[in-house]
């Protein structure tokens, strides 16, 4: 089943950072779609939750030097 999340991600201040984040996540097993928006500092990701977890996605970005945190839904 596909799952989606938005991650507040520090360090998306350049085109290089956006490309790097998108490349890291697109190469992860199970990730179907990634969009990073530098002006908002947000990464939107959609993945197959039978192949990857949100924790693995966040860990991959953290290992690359990006502080990524899931955004909580607004009530």
N, C-alpha and C positions, 0 to 999 in steps of 0.2 A: 504494500500500500504506500502511495506517495504521501509524504509529510512535508510541510513547509514551515519555515521560520525566518524571522528577521533578526539579524544580529547587529547590535551597535558595535562598531569596530573602530578603534582608535588607530590612527596611522594611515588612513586612506586619503592622504593629502596630495597625491600625484597620480598621473596616468600609469606610471610604473607600478605603484602600489595596487591600483585597481586591477591591472593585468596580472600581477603576481597572485593576489587573492583569488581571482577567478580561475587562474590556471591551477593553483593548489587544489581547489575544491572540485574543479571539473575532472581532475585525474583521480579523485577518490572513487572507489567502488561504490556504486549505488546512487551517486549524485546525478540528477537528471538536468538541473538548471541552476545557474548562478548568475546573479546580477549585483554588481557592486556600484554604489552611487557615492562618489567622493564628496560631493557637496553636502550630503546628509550624514556621511559616515556610517552608512547602513549597507549590509550585505544581505540580500534575500537569497535563500537557497531552498531547493526542493529536492528531496531524496527518497529513495526506497528504504523504508524503515526496517525491512528484513535484511538489508545489506550494510547499513551504517546507522549510527546513533547520533543524536545531536551532540553528545559529549565528544564523540570522535571528531566531528566537524569542528567544534570549538577548539579541541586540542591541536588539530592540524594547523589552525590559524595561530594559536598561541606559540606553537613550536617554531613558526616562521617569524615571530616577533610582533604579531598583531594582537592587541588586547580585544578579544571578541566576547560579547556577553549577549545572551538571548534577551530580546525585548519582550516584556510582559504585555499581554493584551490589555487594552484600556477598558475599564468597565463603565 
